[in-house]
């Protein structure tokens, strides 16, 4: 009888630890909705894997800052292109709203199918110094990532 009680206590502790790590911890560490967008940085990095038609890697990187500044960089073989642009504060707010609507901070960090030659897509958002990054690699445009992530 004593062994059964100890076993049940251990099972309870493990269940609590599991719930805390996978459910409560992300909720407790989720940053509050930003009041000042100047501390916000949103990024998207995309790579074609080992190359496009065997010719070499292709990569796209986009960074959107809270003030609306955007930086786009594209690399193909040894050619690099960098462009800058601007979006409105309302568009920045809409992007941030989308991250919160899909519970981005509760998503797994990695949606990987371990396909060696597949490209990857990494999104991230930084708010008040806290960064959440999600990477997806695999079949199709986004492998097996959740639908909300694909829509970002």
TORGUMI-889731 format. One record per residue: residue number from 1; x, y, z of N, C-alpha, C in turn. Coordinates in nm, 4 decimals. Layout:
N
R resi      n.u      n.v      n.w     ca.u     ca.v     ca.w      c.u      c.v      c.w
R  NUM        X        Y        Z        X        Y        Z        X        Y        Z
...
//
This chain:
152
R resi      n.u      n.v      n.w     ca.u     ca.v     ca.w      c.u      c.v      c.w
R    1   0.0820  -0.1197   0.0000   0.0000   0.0000   0.0000   0.0864   0.1261   0.0000
R    2   0.1969   0.1219   0.0754   0.2866   0.2350   0.0832   0.3523   0.2599  -0.0528
R    3   0.3863   0.1551  -0.1255   0.4488   0.1676  -0.2571   0.3512   0.2317  -0.3557
R    4   0.2258   0.1961  -0.3472   0.1252   0.2544  -0.4361   0.1106   0.4037  -0.4102
R    5   0.1109   0.4452  -0.2823   0.1022   0.5874  -0.2504   0.2223   0.6637  -0.3050
R    6   0.3411   0.6078  -0.2883   0.4622   0.6722  -0.3393   0.4557   0.6817  -0.4913
R    7   0.4119   0.5737  -0.5551   0.3992   0.5724  -0.7006   0.3021   0.6806  -0.7484
R    8   0.1892   0.6947  -0.6818   0.0909   0.7956  -0.7206   0.1437   0.9378  -0.6992
R    9   0.2200   0.9563  -0.5932   0.2810   1.0871  -0.5682   0.3814   1.1209  -0.6782
R   10   0.4634   1.0239  -0.7156   0.5617   1.0458  -0.8222   0.4913   1.0772  -0.9542
R   11   0.3847   1.0029  -0.9859   0.3078   1.0282  -1.1080   0.2491   1.1702  -1.1047
R   12   0.1987   1.2125  -0.9911   0.1440   1.3476  -0.9771   0.2495   1.4544  -0.9987
R   13   0.3680   1.4335  -0.9430   0.4772   1.5302  -0.9596   0.5185   1.5386  -1.1065
R   14   0.5303   1.4239  -1.1723   0.5681   1.4217  -1.3138   0.4613   1.4917  -1.3977
R   15   0.3349   1.4650  -1.3692   0.2254   1.5281  -1.4438   0.2278   1.6802  -1.4240
R   16   0.2523   1.7245  -1.3016   0.2599   1.8677  -1.2745   0.3778   1.9305  -1.3483
R   17   0.4937   1.8652  -1.3444   0.6118   1.9178  -1.4129   0.5872   1.9270  -1.5635
R   18   0.5239   1.8251  -1.6196   0.4920   1.8248  -1.7623   0.3977   1.9409  -1.7963
R   19   0.2924   1.9560  -1.7170   0.1950   2.0628  -1.7419   0.2606   2.1995  -1.7270
R   20   0.3464   2.2134  -1.6270   0.4127   2.3412  -1.6059   0.5029   2.3751  -1.7235
R   21   0.5846   2.2801  -1.7670   0.6817   2.3069  -1.8727   0.6146   2.3326  -2.0077
R   22   0.5167   2.2516  -2.0438   0.4579   2.2614  -2.1773   0.3358   2.3522  -2.1856
R   23   0.2748   2.3863  -2.0725   0.1556   2.4702  -2.0788   0.1705   2.5982  -1.9975
R   24   0.2013   2.5856  -1.8705   0.2051   2.7033  -1.7843   0.3254   2.7927  -1.8109
R   25   0.4444   2.7350  -1.8308   0.5643   2.8152  -1.8505   0.5515   2.9100  -1.9697
R   26   0.5070   2.8609  -2.0893   0.4908   2.9559  -2.2009   0.3899   3.0666  -2.1724
R   27   0.2839   3.0344  -2.1016   0.1838   3.1366  -2.0697   0.2415   3.2398  -1.9729
R   28   0.3146   3.1926  -1.8731   0.3710   3.2831  -1.7740   0.4825   3.3703  -1.8309
R   29   0.5537   3.3219  -1.9324   0.6643   3.3989  -1.9891   0.6243   3.4765  -2.1138
R   30   0.4989   3.4671  -2.1547   0.4502   3.5398  -2.2722   0.4578   3.6895  -2.2432
R   31   0.5233   3.7649  -2.3315   0.5333   3.9089  -2.3047   0.3978   3.9779  -2.3175
R   32   0.3811   4.0811  -2.2397   0.2580   4.1590  -2.2473   0.2519   4.2298  -2.3821
R   33   0.1308   4.2602  -2.4263   0.1154   4.3309  -2.5530   0.1909   4.4635  -2.5429
R   34   0.2737   4.4944  -2.6425   0.3581   4.6144  -2.6314   0.2785   4.7440  -2.6349
R   35   0.3191   4.8356  -2.5503   0.2605   4.9697  -2.5502   0.3383   5.0561  -2.6484
R   36   0.4684   5.0392  -2.6465   0.5578   5.1139  -2.7352   0.6145   5.0168  -2.8387
R   37   0.5809   5.0359  -2.9646   0.6242   4.9436  -3.0695   0.7717   4.9594  -3.1063
R   38   0.8385   5.0620  -3.0560   0.9784   5.0843  -3.0922   1.0699   4.9712  -3.0472
R   39   1.0281   4.8924  -2.9479   1.1088   4.7800  -2.9002   1.0760   4.6495  -2.9725
R   40   0.9898   4.6536  -3.0729   0.9453   4.5331  -3.1430   1.0302   4.5108  -3.2677
R   41   1.0717   4.3843  -3.2885   1.1396   4.3435  -3.4111   1.0776   4.2117  -3.4556
R   42   1.0338   4.2066  -3.5808   0.9755   4.0862  -3.6391   1.0661   4.0432  -3.7540
R   43   1.1012   3.9139  -3.7588   1.1877   3.8673  -3.8667   1.1286   3.7449  -3.9359
R   44   1.1681   3.7279  -4.0598   1.1382   3.6085  -4.1377   1.2642   3.5737  -4.2151
R   45   1.3122   3.4520  -4.1972   1.4292   3.4035  -4.2704   1.3858   3.2801  -4.3477
R   46   1.4221   3.2757  -4.4754   1.3841   3.1615  -4.5579   1.5034   3.1174  -4.6416
R   47   1.5229   2.9860  -4.6467   1.6322   2.9283  -4.7237   1.5773   2.8186  -4.8125
R   48   1.6403   2.7973  -4.9278   1.5949   2.6929  -5.0189   1.6639   2.5596  -4.9931
R   49   1.7365   2.5457  -4.8866   1.8046   2.4193  -4.8579   1.9377   2.4141  -4.9296
R   50   1.9661   2.2997  -4.9932   2.0947   2.2834  -5.0604   2.1046   2.3615  -5.1897
R   51   1.9952   2.4112  -5.2407   2.0051   2.4925  -5.3596   1.8857   2.4784  -5.4505
R   52   1.8783   2.5687  -5.5410   1.7713   2.5718  -5.6389   1.8265   2.5102  -5.7665
R   53   1.7729   2.3978  -5.8094   1.8207   2.3251  -5.9268   1.9697   2.2933  -5.9169
R   54   2.0167   2.2696  -5.7960   2.1564   2.2328  -5.7759   2.2548   2.3461  -5.7970
R   55   2.2069   2.4700  -5.8070   2.2961   2.5815  -5.8378   2.3453   2.6561  -5.7146
R   56   2.2931   2.6281  -5.6003   2.3429   2.6966  -5.4823   2.2315   2.7483  -5.3943
R   57   2.2652   2.7921  -5.2749   2.1634   2.8344  -5.1786   2.1000   2.9693  -5.2130
R   58   1.9734   2.9764  -5.1843   1.8964   3.0992  -5.2009   1.8391   3.1321  -5.0637
R   59   1.8550   3.2540  -5.0188   1.8043   3.2914  -4.8870   1.7386   3.4285  -4.8939
R   60   1.6291   3.4416  -4.8206   1.5585   3.5688  -4.8074   1.5500   3.5999  -4.6582
R   61   1.5790   3.7219  -4.6206   1.5672   3.7656  -4.4819   1.4929   3.8980  -4.4803
R   62   1.3915   3.9071  -4.3934   1.3156   4.0305  -4.3780   1.3130   4.0651  -4.2298
R   63   1.3413   4.1893  -4.1989   1.3297   4.2381  -4.0612   1.2363   4.3593  -4.0642
R   64   1.1371   4.3561  -3.9767   1.0425   4.4676  -3.9648   1.0548   4.5227  -3.8228
R   65   1.0815   4.6497  -3.8137   1.1018   4.7128  -3.6841   0.9748   4.7865  -3.6414
R   66   0.9608   4.8068  -3.5132   0.8418   4.8689  -3.4580   0.8118   5.0072  -3.5116
R   67   0.9138   5.0771  -3.5567   0.8919   5.2108  -3.6128   0.8489   5.2059  -3.7593
R   68   0.8370   5.0834  -3.8156   0.7930   5.0679  -3.9534   0.9049   5.0443  -4.0533
R   69   1.0289   5.0600  -4.0111   1.1407   5.0346  -4.1022   1.1468   4.8857  -4.1362
R   70   1.1725   4.8576  -4.2642   1.1866   4.7199  -4.3112   1.3193   4.7058  -4.3841
R   71   1.3853   4.5914  -4.3602   1.5093   4.5607  -4.4306   1.4924   4.4233  -4.4939
R   72   1.5122   4.4154  -4.6250   1.5015   4.2907  -4.6998   1.6391   4.2568  -4.7557
R   73   1.6834   4.1334  -4.7340   1.8106   4.0888  -4.7893   1.7884   3.9570  -4.8618
R   74   1.8453   3.9456  -4.9804   1.8369   3.8230  -5.0586   1.9768   3.7830  -5.0978
R   75   2.0067   3.6548  -5.0785   2.1364   3.6019  -5.1170   2.1149   3.4853  -5.2119
R   76   2.1824   3.4894  -5.3255   2.1798   3.3775  -5.4190   2.3221   3.3582  -5.4685
R   77   2.3781   3.2410  -5.4379   2.5184   3.2149  -5.4649   2.6011   3.3251  -5.3993
R   78   2.6760   3.4006  -5.4740   2.7576   3.5056  -5.4137   2.6980   3.6447  -5.4343
R   79   2.5742   3.6505  -5.4831   2.5085   3.7783  -5.5067   2.4213   3.8148  -5.3872
R   80   2.4408   3.9357  -5.3376   2.3605   3.9823  -5.2248   2.2880   4.1099  -5.2654
R   81   2.1611   4.1144  -5.2287   2.0780   4.2317  -5.2554   2.0195   4.2780  -5.1230
R   82   2.0250   4.4066  -5.0976   1.9674   4.4616  -4.9746   1.8798   4.5803  -5.0118
R   83   1.7583   4.5784  -4.9598   1.6632   4.6858  -4.9856   1.6007   4.7302  -4.8532
R   84   1.5628   4.8533  -4.8480   1.4927   4.9040  -4.7303   1.3605   4.9638  -4.7746
R   85   1.2650   4.9648  -4.6838   1.1338   5.0210  -4.7124   1.0709   5.0637  -4.5802
R   86   0.9497   5.1084  -4.5869   0.8793   5.1575  -4.4687   0.7340   5.1126  -4.4752
R   87   0.6779   5.0694  -4.3619   0.5349   5.0437  -4.3515   0.4801   5.1320  -4.2395
R   88   0.3508   5.1467  -4.2359   0.2882   5.2353  -4.1367   0.2842   5.1690  -3.9991
R   89   0.2669   5.2511  -3.8970   0.2518   5.1989  -3.7597   0.1293   5.1080  -3.7499
R   90   0.0249   5.1399  -3.8252  -0.0961   5.0565  -3.8244  -0.0661   4.9171  -3.8791
R   91   0.0175   4.9090  -3.9823   0.0552   4.7788  -4.0373   0.1418   4.7011  -3.9400
R   92   0.2295   4.7698  -3.8684   0.3099   4.7039  -3.7653   0.2177   4.6486  -3.6568
R   93   0.1216   4.7291  -3.6138   0.0261   4.6846  -3.5121  -0.0520   4.5627  -3.5608
R   94  -0.0915   4.5630  -3.6882  -0.1650   4.4494  -3.7434  -0.0811   4.3220  -3.7413
R   95   0.0470   4.3337  -3.7741   0.1368   4.2175  -3.7671   0.1491   4.1644  -3.6245
R   96   0.1674   4.2556  -3.5302   0.1789   4.2155  -3.3891   0.0495   4.1488  -3.3436
R   97  -0.0643   4.2056  -3.3824  -0.1940   4.1450  -3.3490  -0.2034   4.0019  -3.4012
R   98  -0.1541   3.9781  -3.5230  -0.1573   3.8433  -3.5799  -0.0766   3.7447  -3.4964
R   99   0.0386   3.7866  -3.4454   0.1200   3.6993  -3.3603   0.0424   3.6606  -3.2340
R  100  -0.0258   3.7573  -3.1749  -0.1023   3.7292  -3.0535  -0.2280   3.6470  -3.0838
R  101  -0.2910   3.6692  -3.1976  -0.4127   3.5954  -3.2318  -0.3867   3.4465  -3.2511
R  102  -0.2701   3.4106  -3.3029  -0.2413   3.2677  -3.3234  -0.1677   3.2070  -3.2040
R  103  -0.1574   3.2804  -3.0937  -0.0821   3.2337  -2.9756   0.0586   3.1905  -3.0133
R  104   0.1267   3.2746  -3.0863   0.2610   3.2462  -3.1352   0.3548   3.2041  -3.0222
R  105   0.3403   3.2652  -2.9068   0.4316   3.2385  -2.7953   0.4096   3.0999  -2.7343
R  106   0.2983   3.0351  -2.7693   0.2706   2.8995  -2.7203   0.3091   2.7924  -2.8219
R  107   0.3518   2.8321  -2.9419   0.3928   2.7344  -3.0423   0.5253   2.6695  -3.0036
R  108   0.5476   2.5504  -3.0573   0.6779   2.4846  -3.0384   0.7844   2.5680  -3.1086
R  109   0.9076   2.5499  -3.0685   1.0180   2.6229  -3.1312   1.0566   2.5648  -3.2664
R  110   1.0219   2.4387  -3.2895   1.0683   2.3728  -3.4102   0.9615   2.2796  -3.4652
R  111   0.9327   2.2925  -3.5931   0.8458   2.2009  -3.6661   0.9314   2.1446  -3.7796
R  112   1.0067   2.0410  -3.7476   1.1087   1.9888  -3.8375   1.0748   1.8467  -3.8795
R  113   1.0805   1.8209  -4.0077   1.0560   1.6855  -4.0589   1.1866   1.6125  -4.0891
R  114   1.2995   1.6729  -4.0581   1.4309   1.6119  -4.0818   1.4501   1.5704  -4.2263
R  115   1.4090   1.6550  -4.3170   1.4333   1.6330  -4.4588   1.5627   1.7067  -4.4915
R  116   1.6645   1.6327  -4.5263   1.7985   1.6891  -4.5372   1.8112   1.8035  -4.6378
R  117   1.7459   1.7938  -4.7538   1.7656   1.8972  -4.8547   1.6530   1.9999  -4.8594
R  118   1.5647   1.9967  -4.7614   1.4538   2.0920  -4.7594   1.4996   2.2258  -4.7030
R  119   1.4394   2.3305  -4.7527   1.4679   2.4623  -4.6988   1.3982   2.4815  -4.5650
R  120   1.4227   2.5927  -4.5049   1.3596   2.6217  -4.3768   1.3024   2.7627  -4.3781
R  121   1.2070   2.7835  -4.2909   1.1499   2.9153  -4.2689   1.1519   2.9398  -4.1191
R  122   1.2085   3.0509  -4.0793   1.2148   3.0870  -3.9383   1.1492   3.2227  -3.9203
R  123   1.0534   3.2285  -3.8290   0.9931   3.3565  -3.7922   1.0336   3.3871  -3.6485
R  124   1.0386   3.5130  -3.6163   1.0652   3.5504  -3.4772   1.0016   3.6854  -3.4490
R  125   0.9761   3.7056  -3.3220   0.9288   3.8364  -3.2763   0.9987   3.8662  -3.1445
R  126   1.0450   3.9886  -3.1322   1.1085   4.0344  -3.0091   1.0250   4.1486  -2.9542
R  127   0.9846   4.1348  -2.8279   0.9059   4.2378  -2.7601   0.9695   4.2601  -2.6238
R  128   1.0061   4.3826  -2.5964   1.0684   4.4191  -2.4688   1.1857   4.3271  -2.4339
R  129   1.2660   4.2942  -2.5326   1.3850   4.2132  -2.5096   1.3606   4.0634  -2.5032
R  130   1.2349   4.0187  -2.5106   1.2034   3.8754  -2.5099   1.1785   3.8300  -2.6524
R  131   1.2511   3.7271  -2.6957   1.2406   3.6785  -2.8331   1.1822   3.5385  -2.8364
R  132   1.0891   3.5175  -2.9269   1.0337   3.3850  -2.9556   1.0634   3.3575  -3.1025
R  133   1.1206   3.2397  -3.1290   1.1565   3.2026  -3.2648   1.0979   3.0657  -3.2959
R  134   1.0383   3.0512  -3.4151   0.9802   2.9244  -3.4596   1.0377   2.8911  -3.5963
R  135   1.0901   2.7695  -3.6093   1.1491   2.7231  -3.7343   1.0698   2.6061  -3.7885
R  136   1.0496   2.6057  -3.9201   0.9804   2.4957  -3.9865   1.0636   2.4519  -4.1061
R  137   1.0739   2.3203  -4.1228   1.1458   2.2657  -4.2376   1.0763   2.1368  -4.2780
R  138   1.0641   2.1143  -4.4043   1.0040   1.9893  -4.4480   0.9272   2.0034  -4.5762
R  139   0.8355   1.9118  -4.5986   0.7612   1.9051  -4.7235   0.6646   2.0222  -4.7362
R  140   0.6459   2.0681  -4.8567   0.5519   2.1759  -4.8806   0.6068   2.3087  -4.8346
R  141   0.5218   2.4067  -4.8423   0.5638   2.5426  -4.8097   0.6089   2.5556  -4.6643
R  142   0.5381   2.4915  -4.5723   0.5707   2.5050  -4.4312   0.5831   2.3712  -4.3599
R  143   0.6022   2.2612  -4.4306   0.6135   2.1335  -4.3622   0.4873   2.1027  -4.2885
R  144   0.4934   2.0791  -4.1611   0.3751   2.0445  -4.0823   0.3494   2.1464  -3.9714
R  145   0.3780   2.2709  -3.9985   0.3555   2.3774  -3.9010   0.2054   2.4086  -3.8924
R  146   0.1612   2.4627  -3.7786   0.0203   2.4999  -3.7629  -0.0232   2.6039  -3.8665
R  147  -0.1511   2.5993  -3.9015  -0.2049   2.6883  -4.0033  -0.1855   2.8355  -3.9741
R  148  -0.1999   2.8758  -3.8464  -0.1823   3.0165  -3.8115  -0.0420   3.0661  -3.8412
R  149   0.0557   2.9805  -3.8222   0.1941   3.0171  -3.8493   0.2147   3.0389  -3.9979
R  150   0.1529   2.9566  -4.0786   0.1634   2.9698  -4.2237   0.1062   3.1035  -4.2683
R  151  -0.0020   3.1462  -4.2045  -0.0680   3.2709  -4.2440   0.0150   3.3956  -4.2087
R  152   0.1047   3.3848  -4.1115   0.1884   3.5009  -4.0787   0.2695   3.5378  -4.1997
//
